[in-house]
Every structure is written in C-alpha cells, then in structure tokens.
C-alpha cells in the first residue's frame, strides 16, 4: 500500500482516512493502519488522516537482517525525517548510505529513491515523519 500511495501522490493515511477534520483529531491504536510485510517488518501509521494534509508519522519495526525495501521518489518538495529508537538502521538515499543507531536521526529530501535495512542482529524500531507534496496534475 505505501507504494500505491506514492504512485498516487499521497500518503497511506490519505488513501485510508476520509474523516472530516476538526481542531482536534484523535486516532486510537485500534484504528491505526498497520502494514505487515511477508519479510517480517511492520509499519504502523500513527498520525490521523486530515483532508488536505499530506503528512504521516510512522512507527516501523524491522527484525534483524531484514530489508524494508526501496521506495520510489515522492513529488519534488517532499521531506522525510527518520529517528531510530532501538537497534540499528541503514538508510539509503539515492545510493548514499547513512548508518543510524539508537537516538540518531536523519533528514532527506523525499524526491529520490530511498530504502531501509536492518543489517544488525537485533530488532530495530524507527519513526518516520513524512510530508509528501502532491504530484502535479
């Protein structure tokens, strides 16, 4: 589903959540979109979907030795921030590798191919804050 959302120029939350926005929008754990991949990683969308706002806050759990995969470029102007809570994570951005440990973070422009891999021998938990620009057209 993340790749479908990218292809449509939106976020997963933008695809799944059509609730009207209010001044305060709560999203309970049982209502959160959860993506479980056959490779073993799990992505949980923590941010409520708000119409017209292309932002997601995501928690991802990656078992030892698992590659989350490559994600296509978002529209120009998109931005991502990644912060590691536990374990280690390699963030690959257009071929550049950044190794992150607990408490480390990275920012990158989201309009490029990016991927995540846990090359370590312990589980990794990381968070992504992502703003996706709408694709022109």
C-alpha positions in Angstrom: 0.0 0.0 0.0 2.8 2.5 0.6 4.0 2.2 -3.0 0.4 2.6 -4.2 0.1 5.8 -2.2 3.3 7.1 -3.6 2.2 6.4 -7.1 -1.0 8.4 -6.5 1.0 11.3 -4.9 -0.5 10.9 -1.5 0.2 9.1 1.9 -1.2 5.8 3.1 -3.3 7.9 5.6 -4.6 9.9 2.7 -5.8 6.7 1.0 -7.4 5.2 4.1 -8.8 8.0 6.2 -11.6 10.2 4.9 -12.9 11.6 8.3 -13.7 15.3 8.4 -11.0 17.4 10.1 -11.7 19.2 13.3 -9.5 21.2 15.6 -8.5 18.0 17.4 -8.4 14.7 15.6 -7.6 11.6 17.7 -6.6 8.2 16.2 -6.8 5.3 18.6 -4.4 2.4 18.4 -7.1 0.0 17.2 -7.9 2.4 14.3 -4.4 2.8 13.1 -3.4 1.4 9.7 -0.9 -1.4 10.1 1.1 -2.8 7.2 2.7 -6.2 7.8 5.2 -7.4 5.1 6.0 -11.0 4.5 9.6 -10.2 5.1 8.6 -9.6 8.8 8.6 -5.8 9.1 5.6 -3.9 10.4 4.7 -0.3 9.7 2.0 1.5 11.8 0.6 4.9 10.7 0.4 6.9 14.0 -0.9 10.1 12.6 -4.6 10.7 12.0 -5.5 11.4 8.4 -6.7 15.0 7.8 -8.1 16.0 4.5 -5.7 18.2 2.5 -2.8 17.5 4.8 -0.2 15.1 3.3 1.7 14.3 6.5 2.4 10.9 8.1 4.0 9.9 11.4 5.0 6.3 11.2 6.5 3.6 13.5 8.3 0.8 11.9 9.6 -2.4 13.5 12.2 -4.3 11.5 13.6 -7.7 12.5 17.4 -8.4 12.4 18.8 -8.7 8.9 15.6 -7.6 7.1 15.4 -5.1 4.2 12.3 -3.0 4.2 12.7 -2.3 0.5 13.2 0.6 -1.9 10.5 3.3 -2.2 10.1 5.4 -5.3 10.7 9.1 -5.2 7.9 11.3 -4.0 6.9 14.6 -5.7 9.5 17.4 -5.5 9.3 19.3 -2.2 8.5 16.1 -0.2 10.6 15.7 3.0 11.3 12.8 5.4 12.8 12.6 8.8 13.8 9.3 10.3 14.7 8.7 14.0 15.9 5.3 15.4 14.6 4.3 18.9 16.3 0.9 19.2 18.7 -1.2 17.1 20.4 0.0 14.0 19.2 1.1 10.6 20.9 1.8 7.3 19.0 4.5 5.3 19.9 4.5 1.7 19.1 7.7 -0.2 20.0 7.7 -4.0 22.8 5.3 -3.3 24.2 7.1 -0.2 24.2 5.0 2.9 23.6 6.5 6.4 24.1 4.2 9.4 21.9 5.2 12.4 21.9 3.9 15.9 19.6 4.5 18.9 18.8 8.2 19.2 20.2 9.1 15.8 18.2 10.8 13.1 18.4 11.9 9.5 16.6 14.3 7.2 16.4 13.8 3.4 14.5 15.2 0.5 11.9 12.7 -0.4 12.0 13.2 -4.1 14.5 10.4 -4.6 14.7 6.6 -4.2 15.1 5.7 -0.6 15.3 2.4 1.3 15.8 1.0 4.8 17.6 -2.1 6.0 18.4 -3.5 9.5 21.9 -5.1 8.9 22.2 -5.8 12.7 21.4 -8.8 14.8 18.7 -7.2 16.9 15.3 -5.7 16.1 15.2 -2.1 15.0 12.4 0.3 15.8 12.3 3.6 14.0 10.0 6.5 13.4 9.4 8.5 10.2 7.8 11.9 9.9 6.9 12.5 6.3 5.5 15.4 4.4 4.5 14.5 0.8 3.9 17.2 -1.8 1.0 16.5 -4.1 2.1 15.4 -7.6 1.3 17.9 -10.2 -1.6 17.1 -12.4 
